[in-house]
Every structure is written in C-alpha cells, then in structure tokens.
Amino acid sequence: GSKGREAATGRGGYFAQQVVLDMLGKLDQKVTVAVQGFGNVGMWYALVAAENPNIKIVAISDSKEAVYDKTGLNIISQRKSKESNRKLTGEKLPNRDDILDLDVDVLVLAALEDSVTSNNMQDVKANVILELANGPTSIEAYRFLSKKGVQIVPDILANAGGVLVSYFEWQQNMSGNFWSEEKVNQMLQEYMNKSVNEMWQRSQKDNTPIKAAAFDISVERLR
C-alpha cells in the first residue's frame, strides 16, 4: 500500500545517502542532517536515519514551521507530536525555509519541487543533498551547487525505493511467495548500493556530477 511505498522511499533514500557518504570517506564519522519536509517520505527517512548513532538530525520542517536542536532532535517524539496535534515540537527557526541554509553535512529535500533555486542556492551549506521530492533543485541551483562540489543524490535514484518495493510486491503476488520485511529491505539496500556505486563510478570516469551520471545510465538502459 502507499504507506509501505512511502516507508520504502524514505528507507531507500537513506541507503543511497549511506553509499555516497561511504564514497566520501564519511561513513564512520558523525554526520548532521536537516530534513525539509517531515511528511510521509521525509518522516520515514528520518526514523530510519535516526537509528544510526553516527547520524544526528538537527532540524526538520513541514509546510508550516521548522524546528532545530543542535544536539539532535528526537524523531520518534516529533512523529508523535506531528500525528497527535499536527505540530513539530522544540525551538523554532524564524522562518521554515531557514532550514535550507543550516550548516549541516546532509540536506534532505523531501518537500516540494524547486525548493532550492537561484534565489537561495548561495545560502546552501550542506555537502550532500538528498533529493527525496521530485525535482527539488532547479536546473540553475543544480549546476551552481555541483560546480561548488556539492554531491546531489538525484531524485531519479534516491526516491526509487517506493517503485522498487511496489515491483517486489508485484513479483511476490505473481509468484505466490511471501518475503519478510527484512528480506524486502535487504533487496532494497542491495539495489541501492549497486545503483549508487554504478552512478558514482560513472561520474568519476566522465568527470560529471553524480546526477548527470545517473541520467546517462538510465538513458542508455532505455536504448
């Protein structure tokens, strides 16, 4: 169902992020994260990421507000607060879009299309951007940030988890097999590892941003 798909999209994005952090040599380091869009996908991403002791989610936002805590937010209590009274809890940022300018390692864009554009791209300080919404960085912002060396994990890959898990479900129904959630998560992780690795190698070889490499690979597959 759609809840399973949203959970899988969030989880798949986390797996993709981890491969990129690994490539950057940061897998064993402490990493700070801000999540724009604590809706279904962003919330699932945050719940999975928060289980990793190296990851500190310092800010989350929804359509109304953004909250920040440099020591790390408790994602489970944020989820409860959001579900029970539709609010985030804690110290609010003056403006919900201030979340985009925070000095964090990873900025997760799980809200809307064109969240980062030529208007605010200069303010982005994250080294890695994970696109969990569709098209959250405009073309200008993508070019500008890629030139600066920001690794943008593209939506076509980062948010593929939901589609994949739907495909796994379809396969199960066709074959009459039943896979445990653990097995599905493992298949999702294997797929993400393989795809992100391939994208990374290609970007190194062609000296292009990883997003461009991902597009080149998908276009070739279509041929």
N, C-alpha and C positions, 0 to 999 in steps of 0.2 A: 504493500500500500504506500501512500505518499509519505507517511511518517518514516517508514523503512527507507524510502528513497532519500528523504532529507537527511536522515541519520547517516546514510551511506555517503552522501555528497560531502557532509562535514568531515566524516572519517577519512574519506579518500583524499580530501584536501590536506588533512593533517599528514597522511602518508607521503603525499607529494612534497610537502614542505620539508619533511624529515630527510628525504633524499637530497634535496637542494642544500640543506644545512650540512649534510654529510659531505657533499662535494666541496663546500666552502670550508670544510675542516672545523665546523662549529657544533658537531653533533653532541660532544661531551661537555660543551660549555653552557653556562647559564644564558638563557635567551629571554628577552622581554617581547611581549606581543600586545598589540592593540587590535580589537575586533570591531570594525564598523559594521553594524547590522546584526544585533543579537536577536535575530528572528529564528526561524526553524533551522536553517542550514548553519548560520553563524553560532547558534547556541550548541548544536551538536558538535561542531568543530571544537568549540571552547571546552565542552565537557570531556572530549577525548584528549585534547592537548593538555588540559589541567591535570590529568593523571600522570603526566611526565614530570618528575621532580625537577628537571632542568628548565622547565618552561614556566615563566611567570606571566600571567595575563594581567596587565596593569590597567587596561581600560577597555570598556565595551560601550557601544552606543546602540540606541534604537531610533525610531523615527522622531522621537521627542527629545531625548536627552542623552548625555554621555556621562559616565562615572569613571573615576580614576583613583587608583591607590598604588603608589609606587612599591609597596611591599607585596602586592599581588591581591587580586580580588578572589573571593570565594565564589566559584562559578555555580556550585550547587545551590547556595543560598540566593544568588542572583536569579537563578532559574525559578526557584520557589516564589520569590518576590514578583517576578515578571508574570508567573502563571496565576498567582493569587490576587495581586492588585494592579497588574499591568504597569508596574513601575520598576525601575532599577533602584538599588539602594547604595548609599555612600556619598562620597564627596563628588559633587557635580562639576564638570567643566563648564566655563561660562557659556560656551556655545557647543552644540552637539558636533559640529564639524571640526572643532579643535582637535578631535581625536586623530585627524589625518596628519597633524603637524607634530605629534609627540615624538620624542627621541627614543624610539624603540627599534629593536632588531627586525621584527616582522610586523608588517601591517596587513591585516586580513580584510579584504574588501568583500563583504557579504551583503551589501545593502542594495545599491541601485546602479544602473548604467551611468557612465560618465560622472562618477564621484570625484575622480581626480582628473582635472582638466588644465588647460593653460592658465586658468585663474589661480589655481592653488598648488600647481606641481612644484614650484620653487620651495614650498614650505615642507615638503615631504622629507623626513629624515631617515626613514627605515631603509635597510639594505636589501630586504627581501619583501616583495609584495605578493600576496597570495590572492588570486582572483577567484572568489567563490560566487560572486554575482556574474551576470553576463555583461561583458564589456564595461567593467567599472573604471578602466583608464581610457581616456580619449587617445586618439592617434598621436596628437601633439605631446601629450603627457608621457605616453609610452616611449616615444622617440627621445624626448628630453631625459627621462629617468634612465633609460637604457644606456644612453651616452655617458651618464654620470656613473654607470656601473651598478645600478640597482638591478637585482635579479627579479624579473616579473614572471611568476609561475602562472602561465596563461589559463584563462577560463576553459579553453577547449580541453585542457588536460585536468586542471585542478578540480573542476566540478563534474568530471565524467563519472564519479563514483555512483551517483544515483542511476544513471543509464546502465552502467555495468551490472549493478545489483538487480535491476529490473530484468536484464538479459539473463543473469544467473537464475532468477526465479522462473523465467520462461523456460529455460533449459531443464530446470527441475520438474516443471509441470509436464513437459514433453516426455521426459524420461521416467517420470514417476519416482525419481529418487528424492530423498529429503536430506538437505545438508544443514548441519547445525550452524548457528550464527557465527560460531568460531571459525568454521570452515569457510563460510562466505567472506568473513573479514580477512582471513588468510589469503583467499584468492584475490580479493580486492587489493591487499597490500602487495602481493606478488606482481599484479598487473601494473600498479602504480610505480613500483620500483623499476620494473622493466621499461616502462614508457618514459619515465623521467630520466632514467640513465641514458636511454637512447637519445632523447632530446638534448641532454647535456653534452654527450659526446659529439653530436652533430653540430651544436653551437660552437664547441671548441674547434672542430675541424674547419667549419666555414667562417669562423670568427664573426658570428652573428648573435644577436640576443636569443635567449632560450625560447622566447615566444615565436620569433621568426622561424627558428629551427622546428618547433612543433608544427607550425603551419606547413612548412616544406615537406615534412614527413607525411602529414595527413593528405596533402595534395598528391604526393607520389602513390600513396596507398589507393587513392580513388582511381588513379590511372590504371 
